[in-house]
Protein backbone atom coordinates (compact mmCIF):
# COMPACT_ATOMS: atom_id res chain seq x y z
CA UNK A 1 0.00 0.00 0.00
CA UNK A 2 1.35 3.41 -0.94
CA UNK A 3 1.60 6.32 1.51
CA UNK A 4 -1.64 7.89 0.27
CA UNK A 5 -3.47 4.59 0.56
CA UNK A 6 -2.13 4.08 4.08
CA UNK A 7 -3.28 7.54 5.06
CA UNK A 8 -6.74 6.86 3.66
CA UNK A 9 -7.01 3.61 5.58
CA UNK A 10 -5.85 5.26 8.79
CA UNK A 11 -8.36 8.09 8.60
CA UNK A 12 -11.08 5.67 7.52
CA UNK A 13 -10.37 3.63 10.66
CA UNK A 14 -11.49 6.62 12.66
CA UNK A 15 -14.40 7.55 10.39
CA UNK A 16 -15.90 4.04 10.35
CA UNK A 17 -16.94 4.35 13.98
CA UNK A 18 -19.90 6.48 12.77
CA UNK A 19 -20.25 8.44 16.00
CA UNK A 20 -19.28 11.77 17.52
CA UNK A 21 -16.81 9.86 19.73
CA UNK A 22 -14.43 9.30 16.82
CA UNK A 23 -14.09 13.03 16.15
CA UNK A 24 -13.73 13.76 19.87
CA UNK A 25 -10.97 11.19 20.26
CA UNK A 26 -9.11 12.43 17.19
CA UNK A 27 -9.36 15.97 18.56
CA UNK A 28 -8.11 14.83 21.96
CA UNK A 29 -5.10 13.04 20.44
CA UNK A 30 -4.29 16.05 18.27
CA UNK A 31 -4.49 18.44 21.23
CA UNK A 32 -2.35 16.15 23.37
CA UNK A 33 0.30 15.85 20.65
CA UNK A 34 0.31 19.61 20.09
CA UNK A 35 0.74 20.35 23.78
CA UNK A 36 3.40 17.68 24.14
CA UNK A 37 5.26 19.39 21.30
CA UNK A 38 5.01 22.72 23.10
CA UNK A 39 3.00 24.39 20.33
CA UNK A 40 0.11 26.81 20.58
CA UNK A 41 -2.76 26.44 18.12
CA UNK A 42 -1.46 29.44 16.19
CA UNK A 43 2.05 27.97 15.95
CA UNK A 44 0.74 24.63 14.72
CA UNK A 45 -1.43 26.39 12.14
CA UNK A 46 1.64 28.14 10.76
CA UNK A 47 3.70 24.94 10.60
CA UNK A 48 0.90 22.91 9.00
CA UNK A 49 -0.27 25.76 6.71
CA UNK A 50 -3.73 25.44 8.22
CA UNK A 51 -6.38 27.98 9.17
CA UNK A 52 -6.97 28.58 12.87
CA UNK A 53 -10.70 27.91 12.59
CA UNK A 54 -10.10 24.51 10.97
CA UNK A 55 -7.64 23.40 13.64
CA UNK A 56 -9.87 24.62 16.46
CA UNK A 57 -12.85 22.73 15.03
CA UNK A 58 -10.84 19.50 14.68
CA UNK A 59 -9.62 19.75 18.26
CA UNK A 60 -13.22 20.26 19.42
CA UNK A 61 -14.39 17.28 17.39
CA UNK A 62 -16.65 19.54 15.34
CA UNK A 63 -15.48 18.36 11.88
CA UNK A 64 -16.75 15.03 10.63
CA UNK A 65 -14.08 13.00 8.81
CA UNK A 66 -11.47 15.76 8.31
CA UNK A 67 -9.47 15.70 5.09
CA UNK A 68 -6.70 13.12 4.79
CA UNK A 69 -4.38 15.83 3.54
CA UNK A 70 -5.15 18.00 6.57
CA UNK A 71 -4.37 15.19 9.02
CA UNK A 72 -1.17 14.35 7.12
CA UNK A 73 -0.06 17.98 7.33
CA UNK A 74 -0.76 18.14 11.06
CA UNK A 75 1.09 14.88 11.73
CA UNK A 76 4.13 16.11 9.77
CA UNK A 77 4.13 19.44 11.63
CA UNK A 78 4.03 17.59 14.97
CA UNK A 79 6.81 15.18 13.95
CA UNK A 80 4.56 12.20 14.63
CA UNK A 81 3.16 9.40 12.53
CA UNK A 82 -0.30 9.53 11.05
CA UNK A 83 -1.05 6.16 12.70
CA UNK A 84 -0.26 7.57 16.13
CA UNK A 85 -2.29 10.72 15.54
CA UNK A 86 -5.44 8.86 14.47
CA UNK A 87 -4.92 6.18 17.10
CA UNK A 88 -4.33 3.19 14.85
CA UNK A 89 -2.19 0.72 16.77
CA UNK A 90 0.59 -1.23 15.17
CA UNK A 91 1.21 -4.91 15.99
CA UNK A 92 4.48 -4.10 17.77
CA UNK A 93 2.65 -1.88 20.26
CA UNK A 94 0.22 -4.60 21.31
CA UNK A 95 0.78 -6.53 24.54
CA UNK A 96 -1.20 -9.75 24.67
CA UNK A 97 -0.77 -10.81 28.32
CA UNK A 98 -3.78 -11.12 30.58
CA UNK A 99 -4.07 -11.34 34.34
CA UNK A 100 -5.54 -14.38 36.04
CA UNK A 101 -8.88 -12.56 36.07
CA UNK A 102 -8.67 -11.85 32.32
CA UNK A 103 -7.60 -8.18 32.40
CA UNK A 104 -5.57 -7.02 29.40
CA UNK A 105 -5.87 -3.20 29.64
CA UNK A 106 -5.31 -1.09 32.76
CA UNK A 107 -6.40 2.52 33.23
CA UNK A 108 -4.70 4.50 36.00
CA UNK A 109 -6.14 7.60 37.62
CA UNK A 110 -3.68 10.50 38.13
CA UNK A 111 -4.56 12.82 41.03
CA UNK A 112 -4.70 10.83 44.25
CA UNK A 113 -3.38 7.72 42.52
CA UNK A 114 -0.16 8.52 40.66
CA UNK A 115 0.44 11.90 42.32
CA UNK A 116 -0.70 13.85 45.39
CA UNK A 117 -0.86 17.60 45.73
CA UNK A 118 -3.97 18.96 47.39
CA UNK A 119 -3.02 19.90 50.94
CA UNK A 120 0.40 21.31 50.07
CA UNK A 121 -0.96 23.45 47.24
CA UNK A 122 -3.88 24.75 49.30
CA UNK A 123 -1.61 25.53 52.23
CA UNK A 124 0.99 27.39 50.21
CA UNK A 125 -1.60 29.45 48.35
CA UNK A 126 -3.39 30.31 51.60
CA UNK A 127 -0.16 31.41 53.23
CA UNK A 128 0.89 33.56 50.26
CA UNK A 129 -2.41 35.43 49.94
CA UNK A 130 -3.24 35.59 53.65
CA UNK A 131 -6.53 33.71 53.41
CA UNK A 132 -7.57 30.79 55.67
CA UNK A 133 -6.80 27.45 54.06
CA UNK A 134 -10.38 26.20 54.43
CA UNK A 135 -11.59 29.22 52.42
CA UNK A 136 -9.10 28.43 49.65
CA UNK A 137 -10.05 24.75 49.58
CA UNK A 138 -13.79 25.43 49.52
CA UNK A 139 -13.38 27.92 46.69
CA UNK A 140 -11.23 25.48 44.72
CA UNK A 141 -13.83 22.73 44.84
CA UNK A 142 -16.53 25.20 43.82
CA UNK A 143 -14.91 25.59 40.39
CA UNK A 144 -12.98 22.33 40.03
CA UNK A 145 -15.70 20.39 38.18
CA UNK A 146 -16.04 23.01 35.44
CA UNK A 147 -12.27 23.24 35.07
CA UNK A 148 -11.89 19.47 34.75
CA UNK A 149 -14.61 19.40 32.08
CA UNK A 150 -12.70 22.00 30.11
CA UNK A 151 -15.57 24.50 30.23
CA UNK A 152 -13.50 26.74 32.48
CA UNK A 153 -9.99 27.36 31.14
CA UNK A 154 -6.92 27.96 33.27
CA UNK A 155 -7.08 31.75 33.02
CA UNK A 156 -10.80 31.87 33.81
CA UNK A 157 -10.33 29.43 36.69
CA UNK A 158 -7.61 31.62 38.19
CA UNK A 159 -9.83 34.67 37.87
CA UNK A 160 -12.83 32.93 39.43
CA UNK A 161 -10.75 31.49 42.28
CA UNK A 162 -9.11 34.85 43.02
CA UNK A 163 -12.46 36.61 43.03
CA UNK A 164 -14.00 33.97 45.28
CA UNK A 165 -11.28 34.24 47.95
CA UNK A 166 -11.02 38.01 47.63
CA UNK A 167 -7.52 38.50 46.22
CA UNK A 168 -6.21 40.24 43.12
CA UNK A 169 -4.86 37.24 41.23
CA UNK A 170 -3.96 33.57 41.53
CA UNK A 171 -1.76 31.28 39.42
CA UNK A 172 -3.19 27.91 40.39
CA UNK A 173 -1.16 25.88 37.88
CA UNK A 174 2.06 27.13 39.46
CA UNK A 175 0.93 26.11 42.94
CA UNK A 176 -0.23 22.75 41.66
CA UNK A 177 2.95 21.93 39.77
CA UNK A 178 5.20 23.05 42.63
CA UNK A 179 3.26 21.02 45.18
CA UNK A 180 2.54 17.85 43.24
CA UNK A 181 4.47 14.78 44.38
CA UNK A 182 4.67 11.45 42.57
CA UNK A 183 3.54 8.47 44.61
CA UNK A 184 6.73 6.46 44.20
CA UNK A 185 5.17 3.07 44.85
CA UNK A 186 2.59 3.62 42.11
CA UNK A 187 5.15 4.95 39.65
CA UNK A 188 7.10 1.72 40.06
CA UNK A 189 3.96 -0.40 39.70
CA UNK A 190 2.81 1.45 36.56
CA UNK A 191 6.21 0.97 34.94
CA UNK A 192 6.10 -2.72 35.84
CA UNK A 193 2.56 -3.08 34.46
CA UNK A 194 3.43 -1.24 31.22
CA UNK A 195 6.03 -3.89 30.43
CA UNK A 196 3.35 -6.58 30.55
CA UNK A 197 0.02 -5.01 29.58
CA UNK A 198 -1.44 -2.14 27.62
CA UNK A 199 -1.92 0.76 30.00
CA UNK A 200 -3.61 4.14 29.85
CA UNK A 201 -4.44 7.24 31.87
CA UNK A 202 -8.05 8.11 32.72
CA UNK A 203 -8.14 11.29 34.72
CA UNK A 204 -10.22 14.23 35.86
CA UNK A 205 -7.77 17.09 35.49
CA UNK A 206 -7.62 20.75 34.50
CA UNK A 207 -6.62 21.88 31.05
CA UNK A 208 -2.90 21.77 30.31
CA UNK A 209 -1.79 20.03 33.51
CA UNK A 210 -1.44 16.46 32.25
CA UNK A 211 1.10 17.30 29.50
CA UNK A 212 3.12 19.27 32.07
CA UNK A 213 3.08 16.35 34.50
CA UNK A 214 4.35 14.08 31.75
CA UNK A 215 7.03 16.46 30.47
CA UNK A 216 8.30 17.10 34.02
CA UNK A 217 8.70 13.38 34.69
CA UNK A 218 6.18 13.34 37.54
CA UNK A 219 4.26 10.64 35.68
CA UNK A 220 6.22 7.62 34.37
CA UNK A 221 7.37 7.95 30.76
CA UNK A 222 5.94 4.65 29.54
CA UNK A 223 4.04 3.79 26.36
CA UNK A 224 0.43 4.77 27.01
CA UNK A 225 -2.00 3.05 24.67
CA UNK A 226 -4.69 5.61 25.55
CA UNK A 227 -4.86 8.91 27.41
CA UNK A 228 -8.30 10.19 28.41
CA UNK A 229 -7.94 13.74 29.74
CA UNK A 230 -11.28 15.03 31.03
CA UNK A 231 -10.53 18.63 30.07
CA UNK A 232 -9.88 17.53 26.49
CA UNK A 233 -12.83 15.18 25.96
CA UNK A 234 -15.28 17.39 27.86
CA UNK A 235 -16.50 14.77 30.33
CA UNK A 236 -15.48 13.72 33.83
CA UNK A 237 -15.66 10.58 35.90
CA UNK A 238 -18.07 9.23 37.03
CA UNK A 239 -20.11 10.25 33.93
CA UNK A 240 -20.82 7.23 31.68
CA UNK A 241 -19.69 9.25 28.63
CA UNK A 242 -16.03 9.29 29.66
CA UNK A 243 -16.05 5.54 30.33
CA UNK A 244 -17.56 4.93 26.89
CA UNK A 245 -14.78 6.98 25.28
CA UNK A 246 -12.14 5.17 27.31
CA UNK A 247 -13.54 1.75 26.40
CA UNK A 248 -13.44 2.59 22.69
CA UNK A 249 -9.82 3.69 23.02
CA UNK A 250 -8.89 0.51 24.89
CA UNK A 251 -10.37 -1.59 22.09
CA UNK A 252 -11.01 -4.65 24.27
CA UNK A 253 -14.16 -6.10 25.88
CA UNK A 254 -15.33 -4.28 29.02
CA UNK A 255 -14.49 -7.22 31.26
CA UNK A 256 -10.84 -6.99 30.18
CA UNK A 257 -10.45 -3.38 31.39
CA UNK A 258 -9.28 -2.58 34.91
CA UNK A 259 -9.62 0.88 36.48
CA UNK A 260 -7.27 1.80 39.32
CA UNK A 261 -8.79 4.83 41.05
CA UNK A 262 -8.84 6.45 44.50
CA UNK A 263 -12.46 7.67 44.32
CA UNK A 264 -15.24 5.28 45.26
CA UNK A 265 -17.82 6.91 42.97
CA UNK A 266 -15.53 6.37 39.97
CA UNK A 267 -14.95 2.74 40.91
CA UNK A 268 -18.70 2.12 41.18
CA UNK A 269 -19.34 3.84 37.83
CA UNK A 270 -16.70 1.70 36.11
CA UNK A 271 -18.20 -1.46 37.59
CA UNK A 272 -21.57 -0.50 36.12
CA UNK A 273 -19.86 -0.41 32.70
CA UNK A 274 -18.71 -4.00 33.20
CA UNK A 275 -15.11 -3.06 33.99
CA UNK A 276 -13.00 -4.57 36.71
CA UNK A 277 -11.87 -2.14 39.37
CA UNK A 278 -9.46 -1.71 42.24
CA UNK A 279 -9.65 1.09 44.77
CA UNK A 280 -6.33 2.76 45.57
CA UNK A 281 -5.86 4.00 49.13
CA UNK A 282 -3.31 6.82 48.84
CA UNK A 283 -2.95 6.94 52.62
CA UNK A 284 -1.58 3.37 52.54
CA UNK A 285 0.18 3.16 49.16
CA UNK A 286 2.35 0.16 50.09
CA UNK A 287 -0.69 -1.97 50.95
CA UNK A 288 -2.60 -0.88 47.85
CA UNK A 289 0.34 -1.55 45.56
CA UNK A 290 0.85 -4.99 47.06
CA UNK A 291 -2.79 -5.85 46.32
CA UNK A 292 -2.50 -4.47 42.80
CA UNK A 293 0.70 -6.34 42.00
CA UNK A 294 -0.87 -9.59 43.16
CA UNK A 295 -3.98 -8.96 41.06
CA UNK A 296 -1.88 -8.03 38.01
CA UNK A 297 0.28 -11.13 38.01
CA UNK A 298 0.11 -12.54 34.44
CA UNK A 299 -1.97 -15.67 34.04
CA UNK A 300 0.97 -17.51 32.52
CA UNK A 301 3.22 -16.91 35.58
N, C-alpha and C positions, 0 to 999 in steps of 0.2 A: 504494500500500500504506500502510495506517495504521501508527501508531507501534507498536501491539501486534503487528501482522502482521510488521513489520520486525524486532521483537525476537524473535519466534518463529523467523523464518527465520535470524536470526543465530545463535541458540542451536542450532538444528537443524543448521547448518553444522558445528558442533563435534560434535554428537551422532552425525551420520551416519558418522563415521569408524569407529564400532563397535570401538573398542580402548581399552585403558587409557591410551594415549598422549594421547588427546584431553583426558581429565580432567587428566592431568599438565601438559599445555601450558596449559590454562585456569588451573590453579592457579599455574603459574609466572608467567603474565602478570599475574594478580591480585596476587601477592606483589610482583612488580616495581613495579606501579603504586602499591601501598600504600606501599612503601618510598620510591619517588620522591616521593610526596606527604608523606613525613615522618610517617606514621601508624603507631602500634602496632596490633596486632590488636584490642586492647580499644577503642582510639579509633575504629577503623573500624566495629566492631560498634555502638558508640553512635551514630555518624553514620548508619549504614545500618539501624538498628533491627533488628539481627541477633544471634542468639545466638553466643557465642564458639565453642561446639562446632561449629556449622554452618560458620562461616568457616574454622576450623582444618581441618575435613575437606575443604572445597573447595580450600584451598591445598595440601593433601597429595594431591589428586586422588582422594580416597576416596569422593566422591559422584558417582554416575553421573547424567548429564544433570540438573544442578541446576535448580531452578525458574527460569523466565523472570523472574518478579517479583523473585526474590532477586538475579539478575545485574543487572537494571535498577537495583535499589536500591544495589548496590555501585558500579556505574558512576557513578550520580548523586553518591554520597558522595565519590567520587574525582575528580569534575569531569572525567570522561573520557567518550568515546562508548562505547556498547555494542559497536559494530563493532570499535573498537580493543581493547576488553577481551577479546572472544572471538576476536580475530585475523582478522576478515574484512576483507580489503583492499578499498579502493575504487579505481576506475579511475585516479584522479588520482595515487595513490601508486605506480602501476606504472611501472617503467622498462623499456623494451623492447629496449635496445641489447644486443648481444652482442660479445664479443671475436672476434678472428680464429679462435680455437680453439673458439668456440661457447659460452663462459662467459657466463651472464646473472646469476648470483648469487654473491657473494663473502663468505665468512666469514673474519673476522679473529680471531686469538688475541689475548689481552690481555697477560698477564705474559710478558715476554721478546720481545714483538712490538710492542705499542703502548706499553708502559711497562717500565721496569726498576727493580728495588728491592733485590734480594736482598743483595748484599754490604754496602750502606750500612746496611740495617736490622739485619742480623746484627751488624755491627761496633758500631753504636751501643748495641744492647741488651747486648752483651757488655761493653762499657766501663762502662755504667751499673750492671750487677749484679756486675761483677768476676769474670766467668767467661770462660775462653778461648773465642774466637770459634768454633773448631772444635767445641767442646762444644755451643754454642748451635745451630750449623747442623745438626749431627747430630740433636739433639733435635727441631728443627723438622721435618726430613724424616720423622722417625719418626711424627709425627701428621698430617702435611700431607694425606695421601690421605683419611683419615677426615673431616678438616675440609672438604676440597673436595667430598666426596660429601654433605655436610650432615648426616652422622651424628654429628659432633662440633661442637657450636655454639661460638660465639666465647668464651663464658665458660668452657666446659669445656676448650676448647683452651688458653686461658690458664692454667688450673689445671694441666692435664697438662704443659704446657711448663715452668711454674715448678717443679713437683715434679721433673721430669726433670733440670733443671739445678741443683736444690738451692737455690732462692731462694723468698722468701715469695710474691711475686706478679709477674705480667707482664701488660702491656697490649699485646698484639701488634698489634692494629689501629692503635694510635697510632704505633708504630714503622714499620709498613708505610706508612701514609698520609703520614708526615713524610718518609720516605725515597724514596717512589716518584717517578720522573721520567718524564715523557712522552718518547718517542723522536720528536723533532721531525720527522724525515724521514718517518716512518710516519704521523704525524698529518696531514701535508700530503697524503700519498698517499691516505689514507682519505677525506679531504674531497673530493679530486679524483674518486676512484672513486664516491663517493656521489652525485655530480652526474650520473653516467652509467649506473650500474647499481644494482640492489638489493643492499644490503649488510647484514651481520649480525655479531654477536659470538658466538663459540663458545669458551668459556673454562673452564678448571679454576680455580676461585677459591673462597675461603672465604666463608661466609655474611655478607652485608651489605656486602662491600667494593665490589662492582661499582656499586651505586647511589651510593656515596660517591665513587668515581672519576668517575662521570658528573656528579654535582652539583658537584664541585670543578673541573670543566673539564679534568681530566687525560686525559680521553678526548674526542675531538671530538664536539661536539653536532650530529650529523647525524641524518637520518631512518633509523633502523635498522628494517629490515623484519622482523627476528627477533633475539631475544637469548636465547641458550642458556647459562644460568648453572648450572654443575655442582652447586652447593650447593642450588639450587632444584629441579632435575629429578632429583637423586639418582643421577647417573651421571657418570663422568669419562672424558675421552679417555685411552687409546685404546679404551675399551669400545665395541662395536658399537651398544649401546643409545643412546648419546648422539648418534651419527651418524644413527641412524634417526629420532630426534626432530628433529634439525636438518634433515634432508631433508624431513620432512613440513612443517615450518615454512617452508622455502624454497619449496615448492610447484612445483618444476621438476624435470625429469629429472636423475638423478645426474650425468650427463656435463656438465651445465650449471653445476654447483656447483664453485667453487674454494675450497680451504682454504689460507690463509696462516698458517703456524705455524712456531715455532722448534724444535719437538721432532720428531726423526726418527720416533719410534714413532707419533706422531699422524699424521704425513704418510703413513706406510705404511698405517695403519689406514684412513685416508680413501681411499687408492687402492684398497684392497680393496673399498670400497663403490661403486667406479666413479666417484668424484669426481676432479677434477683438483686438483693440489696444487702449492704452491711453498714451499720451505723458506726461512725468513727467518733470516739470520745477523746477530744483534744486535751482534756485534763489528765488523761492516762494514755498517752500515745504508745508507750511500750506495750501495754496490754492489748490495745487495739491492733497494733501492727502484728503482734504475735498471732492473734486470731485471723487476721487477714492472710498472713503468710501461710498458715495452715490450710485455710480455705482455698488458696490459690495454687496449691501444690498440683502440678500437672498430673493428669490421670495416668500417664504412662510411667510415672516415677514409682 
